[in-house]
Amino acid sequence: MNKQIYIIGHRNPDTDSVVSAAAYARLKQAQGMNCIAARAGKLSPQTEYILDRFKVPVPEYLPDLIPKAAYYLADPPVTVNAGVSLWDALELMQQEGLRVLPIVDQQGVYQSMLHYKLFARYVIANINPHKKSAFPVSLNHLVSTLRAKPITLFNAQDVKESPIVVGASYNEYFKKHLEYENPDDALVILGDRWDIQEFCLKRRVRALILSNGHTLGPGLNALAEENQVSVISSPYDTSSTAMLTIYSVPVGALGDASVPLMRLTDTIKKIRPPLSQAPSRCIPIGDEAGRVAGVIFEGDLIEEPNIEVILVDHNELSQAIEGIEHYKILEVIDHHRLGNPATRYPITFINKAVGATCTIITSLYREQGLAPDKDIAPALLCGILADTLSLQSATTTDADREAAAYLSSLSGLTIQSLSNDLLSAVNQVNSRPAVDLVTMDMKEYAEQGKSFSVSQIETDTPDVLIVRKDEFFGALDKIRNAKELLFAALLVTDVTTMGSFLFVRGEKSFINCLHFPAVKEGIYLLKDVVSRKKQLIPLILELIETMAE
């Protein structure tokens, strides 16, 4: 199976992160790669506005990348309908080289599992000279398995428990033997012995199976019709016909229902116990409707998963989607400080000191001689404007301005008008719950053995948020306590004055190091500070280093 590549931004993604993933996935798809744009969190109101306005499909939401069953499935599943005969099911297993075969109903929903251990038990239990056995079989199954020619058929679809009687004895002994075997349900296998044929028809056995291609004796067809006895002609000799009759049972009647169906979304940790206990050390995997999606063997779990990832707009694992360490990272496209992990193999790593990852993605399109699609071009422009505060942030570079001008020309939208539209979308932020605003664009960092988080939102009315300070302090405290952080902070950037307010909750040792002007307790004025990565984080890192001395 071809690997599926997720292109994904950081947790709690902002506009630059989401649009970068969408745009880069589109570029990779144009190059023939199996890439899917993904996101690791909720969309901000601004991002929702952009994707909806330009009709850009919303990237797939991945709550995490903790290893799941779906990530270890290989080839498409081979299944067998419960109504198929055991013989046909075994032939399918041989043709496909399978050790197990999931049994499903007409809708493809899992019923049970056919495996060789189960088959061996069936043979031992039923081909036993010391035990009389009856087999659940329909006449249609018999005709199909024996490749037989039907002469008369009655109630051919009914599955009934039937004993097999071979007409190889003298007349009187055979008649006694037949009576002993419950003749009304019996399947009698014989050849061209017309006297025995007539007796069985008069006794109204369930079916006559004539071996070696024999037919009924003269005048017996009418008797079979009159007494409603089914008669079929098998091309095989008596011993082969008897053996194949045993294999005519519907496979659904003997599947192993103790083998559970696990779900695509089940974690590997969850499927390991039933996997270790299952026959053949394998279990079927299905979707939410119970339809089989594949089979996982224990050995599959030591192979690489069937997904790989490309990271955009971040390179630190602390900011990446949970579970990322289990997968091969093919590329990193970013514009933040380096905090990337070591890799066991070379990767494409592009990190540029520009204001937005969307600027880098735009340059990659141009390097390939490709223009972004009509929906992607304006979205990329919005990504640049959003991450550079309409090209006014201290992080803005000439590369950002040049990319914005190019995308503006391509999309037919002016930078000023689009900036005004984005500002209107930003205004929707203030009415959201505090916990949503704090987690909307939150990044976690680790330095000097200390972990902390810094969130950022933009607004043109910061006073409204300052009035709600107790709500924000509660949300920050909850995050700090849950993650055992040195501190949790929220940078509220005023897009009209190009300054910010910093809401902080943390340990006293850190709070005492803050010497910014305090607006209220726990809220500090950061004049001319609008960039988290270029202005605020360097200041915070200096403070943490000072604490460590």
Secondary structure, 3 states (H helix, E strand, C coil): CCCEEEEEEEECCCHHHHHHHHHHHHHHHHCCCCEEEEEECCCCHHHHHHHHHCCCCCCEECCCCCCEHHHHCCCCCCCEECCCEHHHHHHHHHHHCCCEEEEECCCCEEEEEEEHHHHHHHHHHHCCCCCCCEEEECHHHHHHHHCCEEEECCCCCCCEEEEEEECCCCHHHHHHHHHHCCHHHCEEEECCCHHHHHHHHHHCCCEEEEHHHCCCCCCHHHHHHHHCCEEEECCCCHHHHHHHHHCCCEHHHCCECCCCCEECCCEHHHHHHHHHHCHHHEEEEECCCCEEEEEEEHHHHHCCCCEEEEEECCCCHHHCCCCHHHCCEEEEEECCCCCCCCCCCCCEEEECCCCCHHHHHHHHHHHCCCCCCCCHHHHHHHHHHHHCCCCCCCCCCHHHHHHHHHHHHHHCCCHHHHHHHHHHHHCCHHHCCHHHHHHHCEEEEEECCEEEEEEEEEECCHHHHHHCHHHHHHHHHHHHHHHCCCEEEEEEEECCCCEEEEEEEECHHHHCCCCCCEEECCEEEECCCCCHHHHHHHHHHHHHHHHHC
